[in-house]
Amino acid sequence: MNVSRNSYHESHKDLTVWLQDNGQPVSCQEKLRILEENWQEVQQIVTDAFDDAVLMGVSAQVMQKKLVDFILTLKTPKVEG
């Protein structure tokens, strides 16, 4: 069965649970709205960049590795408390 990235996310959108460091889910509706909006935006930007790269002749595997490598370099921001 071949499921596209977008259709998979759309069918599982309601299952998204954003967990805090303590394992508890984020419950603030405003935070959940912002998290979902950000997640949708990230997915669209990454999908567009991936598709553009492949259409310009970049190997899909090379682009996937580049995207994964970028994610793995993200640092946790300092939270002042």
WOMO-V926452 format. One record per pair of residues at least 6 apart in sequence whose ideal C-beta (glycine too) atoms are under 6 Angstrom apart, sorted by the first residue. I is the first residue (numbers start at 1). GAP is how many residues later the second one is. If there is no record, write none. Layout:
I GAP
I GAP
//
This chain:
17 8
18 8
18 17
19 6
50 13
53 10
54 6
//
